[in-house]
Amino acid sequence: MIREIIKPETNQIVINIPSDMVNQELELLLFPIQQSINSPFSKEQEKQLMEKIFKKAESITVQKNIDIDEIMNDIND
């Protein structure tokens, strides 16, 4: 996973990707963010935290036969 916060100065962005991501489906998300003046983390700390979270997520197993309708019905009841 690659995550980077940028502030483009034009309406174009060029993205260079690692060679191991070539010929793979990739998802790009672009959305504006609000930087909090009172943020307790620096950008480097936020990056390290996100890396830890995603590394942990790699070891989580998820059932393949989840019935989302049943879950949504439980939530909406």
Buried (B, 14 or more C-beta within 10 A) or exposed (E): EEEEEEEEEEEEEEEEEEEEEEEEEEEEEEEEEEEEEEEEEEEEEBBEEEEEEEEEEEEEEEEEEEEEEEEEEEEEE
